[in-house]
Amino acid sequence: MNKTKFMTAALLVLTVSMPGMAQTQDAESNRGAELLMPLKKNLKQALMAGMQEGPVNAISVCKDQAPAITAALAAEGVEIGRSSHRLRNPDNSAPEWANKVLKTYLNDETDRAPRVVSLANNREGYVEPITIKPLCLACHGDNLAPDIAAQIQVMYPEDKATGFRLDDLRGVYWVEYPAAE
């Protein structure tokens, strides 16, 4: 095993066993993390490019580009997305199995390890938490600039995704895929 794969496996710590959930240090967690990586990378690149023109523009990037990026990464047999307990975009609702993991993260702030979930029909799910970083506070914090708050209200009139603080759980990335043979 090369050093990078070893470090990745080492970072995915063992989780408390839950019904329907596997330990996260196995090959399935690596597979789930690999399937999610392009989504995380592409969303970050688009958001950073949007932020170059200011946070108000970044809101448009999230509304217009994020769904297209997500859809482009879904392959045959693979579903992928991001969700939250406080949605900005109702189209980002997660499947029930991912919501169960999200609730687990919300109930135990000390346990935010990625999870692999055994699903029906020989499928697996993988979930990683999304936490609030300093840059996120511009659009998701509890003290928004008036122009940002106004743009959010225009683009997302049902928004529930503000009021977060640094390191709060913002939501989850999730991916569902066929289990390994």
Contacts in CASP RR format, 6 or more apart in sequence:
PFRMAT RR
TARGET T0000
AUTHOR 0000-0000-0000
METHOD contacts of the structure
MODEL  1
MNKTKFMTAALLVLTVSMPGMAQTQDAESNRGAELLMPLKKNLKQALMAG
MQEGPVNAISVCKDQAPAITAALAAEGVEIGRSSHRLRNPDNSAPEWANK
VLKTYLNDETDRAPRVVSLANNREGYVEPITIKPLCLACHGDNLAPDIAA
QIQVMYPEDKATGFRLDDLRGVYWVEYPAAE
1 9 0 8 1.000
5 30 0 8 1.000
8 30 0 8 1.000
8 33 0 8 1.000
9 25 0 8 1.000
9 30 0 8 1.000
12 24 0 8 1.000
12 25 0 8 1.000
12 29 0 8 1.000
12 30 0 8 1.000
12 33 0 8 1.000
12 113 0 8 1.000
12 114 0 8 1.000
13 24 0 8 1.000
13 25 0 8 1.000
13 113 0 8 1.000
14 23 0 8 1.000
14 24 0 8 1.000
14 25 0 8 1.000
14 113 0 8 1.000
15 21 0 8 1.000
15 23 0 8 1.000
15 24 0 8 1.000
15 111 0 8 1.000
15 113 0 8 1.000
15 115 0 8 1.000
16 111 0 8 1.000
17 23 0 8 1.000
18 104 0 8 1.000
20 117 0 8 1.000
20 118 0 8 1.000
21 101 0 8 1.000
21 115 0 8 1.000
21 116 0 8 1.000
21 117 0 8 1.000
21 118 0 8 1.000
22 28 0 8 1.000
22 29 0 8 1.000
22 116 0 8 1.000
22 117 0 8 1.000
22 118 0 8 1.000
23 29 0 8 1.000
23 116 0 8 1.000
24 113 0 8 1.000
24 114 0 8 1.000
24 115 0 8 1.000
24 116 0 8 1.000
26 116 0 8 1.000
27 180 0 8 1.000
28 116 0 8 1.000
28 124 0 8 1.000
28 126 0 8 1.000
28 179 0 8 1.000
28 180 0 8 1.000
29 114 0 8 1.000
29 116 0 8 1.000
29 126 0 8 1.000
31 124 0 8 1.000
31 126 0 8 1.000
31 177 0 8 1.000
31 180 0 8 1.000
32 116 0 8 1.000
32 124 0 8 1.000
32 125 0 8 1.000
32 126 0 8 1.000
32 175 0 8 1.000
32 177 0 8 1.000
33 114 0 8 1.000
33 126 0 8 1.000
33 128 0 8 1.000
35 78 0 8 1.000
35 80 0 8 1.000
35 126 0 8 1.000
35 175 0 8 1.000
35 177 0 8 1.000
36 80 0 8 1.000
36 126 0 8 1.000
36 128 0 8 1.000
36 173 0 8 1.000
36 175 0 8 1.000
38 73 0 8 1.000
39 69 0 8 1.000
39 70 0 8 1.000
39 73 0 8 1.000
39 80 0 8 1.000
39 81 0 8 1.000
39 82 0 8 1.000
39 173 0 8 1.000
39 175 0 8 1.000
40 173 0 8 1.000
42 69 0 8 1.000
42 73 0 8 1.000
43 66 0 8 1.000
43 69 0 8 1.000
43 70 0 8 1.000
43 82 0 8 1.000
46 61 0 8 1.000
46 65 0 8 1.000
46 66 0 8 1.000
46 69 0 8 1.000
47 58 0 8 1.000
47 61 0 8 1.000
47 62 0 8 1.000
49 61 0 8 1.000
50 57 0 8 1.000
50 58 0 8 1.000
50 60 0 8 1.000
50 61 0 8 1.000
51 57 0 8 1.000
51 58 0 8 1.000
51 135 0 8 1.000
55 138 0 8 1.000
55 139 0 8 1.000
55 145 0 8 1.000
55 148 0 8 1.000
56 147 0 8 1.000
56 148 0 8 1.000
56 151 0 8 1.000
58 138 0 8 1.000
58 139 0 8 1.000
59 139 0 8 1.000
59 148 0 8 1.000
59 151 0 8 1.000
59 152 0 8 1.000
59 155 0 8 1.000
60 151 0 8 1.000
60 155 0 8 1.000
62 88 0 8 1.000
62 89 0 8 1.000
62 139 0 8 1.000
63 89 0 8 1.000
63 155 0 8 1.000
63 156 0 8 1.000
67 89 0 8 1.000
67 91 0 8 1.000
70 80 0 8 1.000
70 81 0 8 1.000
70 82 0 8 1.000
73 80 0 8 1.000
74 80 0 8 1.000
77 177 0 8 1.000
77 178 0 8 1.000
78 175 0 8 1.000
78 176 0 8 1.000
78 177 0 8 1.000
78 178 0 8 1.000
79 95 0 8 1.000
79 175 0 8 1.000
79 176 0 8 1.000
79 177 0 8 1.000
80 174 0 8 1.000
80 175 0 8 1.000
80 176 0 8 1.000
81 92 0 8 1.000
81 94 0 8 1.000
81 173 0 8 1.000
81 174 0 8 1.000
81 175 0 8 1.000
82 92 0 8 1.000
82 130 0 8 1.000
82 171 0 8 1.000
82 172 0 8 1.000
82 173 0 8 1.000
82 174 0 8 1.000
83 92 0 8 1.000
83 93 0 8 1.000
83 94 0 8 1.000
83 98 0 8 1.000
83 99 0 8 1.000
83 102 0 8 1.000
83 171 0 8 1.000
83 172 0 8 1.000
83 174 0 8 1.000
84 92 0 8 1.000
84 102 0 8 1.000
84 130 0 8 1.000
84 161 0 8 1.000
84 170 0 8 1.000
84 171 0 8 1.000
84 172 0 8 1.000
85 102 0 8 1.000
85 103 0 8 1.000
85 106 0 8 1.000
85 169 0 8 1.000
85 171 0 8 1.000
86 160 0 8 1.000
86 161 0 8 1.000
86 164 0 8 1.000
87 93 0 8 1.000
87 160 0 8 1.000
87 161 0 8 1.000
88 152 0 8 1.000
88 156 0 8 1.000
88 159 0 8 1.000
88 160 0 8 1.000
88 161 0 8 1.000
89 156 0 8 1.000
90 158 0 8 1.000
94 102 0 8 1.000
94 172 0 8 1.000
94 174 0 8 1.000
95 174 0 8 1.000
95 176 0 8 1.000
97 117 0 8 1.000
97 119 0 8 1.000
97 125 0 8 1.000
97 176 0 8 1.000
98 117 0 8 1.000
98 125 0 8 1.000
98 127 0 8 1.000
98 172 0 8 1.000
98 174 0 8 1.000
100 117 0 8 1.000
101 115 0 8 1.000
101 117 0 8 1.000
101 127 0 8 1.000
101 172 0 8 1.000
101 174 0 8 1.000
102 127 0 8 1.000
102 171 0 8 1.000
102 172 0 8 1.000
104 111 0 8 1.000
104 115 0 8 1.000
105 111 0 8 1.000
105 112 0 8 1.000
105 129 0 8 1.000
105 169 0 8 1.000
105 171 0 8 1.000
105 172 0 8 1.000
106 169 0 8 1.000
109 169 0 8 1.000
112 129 0 8 1.000
112 131 0 8 1.000
112 169 0 8 1.000
114 126 0 8 1.000
114 127 0 8 1.000
114 128 0 8 1.000
114 129 0 8 1.000
115 126 0 8 1.000
115 127 0 8 1.000
116 124 0 8 1.000
116 125 0 8 1.000
116 126 0 8 1.000
117 124 0 8 1.000
117 125 0 8 1.000
117 126 0 8 1.000
117 127 0 8 1.000
118 124 0 8 1.000
118 125 0 8 1.000
118 179 0 8 1.000
119 125 0 8 1.000
119 176 0 8 1.000
122 178 0 8 1.000
122 179 0 8 1.000
123 176 0 8 1.000
123 177 0 8 1.000
123 178 0 8 1.000
123 179 0 8 1.000
124 176 0 8 1.000
124 177 0 8 1.000
124 178 0 8 1.000
124 179 0 8 1.000
124 180 0 8 1.000
125 174 0 8 1.000
125 175 0 8 1.000
125 176 0 8 1.000
125 177 0 8 1.000
126 174 0 8 1.000
126 175 0 8 1.000
126 176 0 8 1.000
126 177 0 8 1.000
127 172 0 8 1.000
127 173 0 8 1.000
127 174 0 8 1.000
128 172 0 8 1.000
128 173 0 8 1.000
128 174 0 8 1.000
129 169 0 8 1.000
129 171 0 8 1.000
129 172 0 8 1.000
130 169 0 8 1.000
130 170 0 8 1.000
130 171 0 8 1.000
130 172 0 8 1.000
130 173 0 8 1.000
131 167 0 8 1.000
131 168 0 8 1.000
131 169 0 8 1.000
131 170 0 8 1.000
132 140 0 8 1.000
132 141 0 8 1.000
132 164 0 8 1.000
132 165 0 8 1.000
132 166 0 8 1.000
132 167 0 8 1.000
132 168 0 8 1.000
132 169 0 8 1.000
132 170 0 8 1.000
133 166 0 8 1.000
134 166 0 8 1.000
136 164 0 8 1.000
136 170 0 8 1.000
137 164 0 8 1.000
137 165 0 8 1.000
137 166 0 8 1.000
138 144 0 8 1.000
138 145 0 8 1.000
138 148 0 8 1.000
139 148 0 8 1.000
139 152 0 8 1.000
139 162 0 8 1.000
140 161 0 8 1.000
140 162 0 8 1.000
140 163 0 8 1.000
140 164 0 8 1.000
140 170 0 8 1.000
141 162 0 8 1.000
141 163 0 8 1.000
141 164 0 8 1.000
141 165 0 8 1.000
142 162 0 8 1.000
142 163 0 8 1.000
142 164 0 8 1.000
142 165 0 8 1.000
144 152 0 8 1.000
144 162 0 8 1.000
149 162 0 8 1.000
152 159 0 8 1.000
152 162 0 8 1.000
153 159 0 8 1.000
161 170 0 8 1.000
164 170 0 8 1.000
END
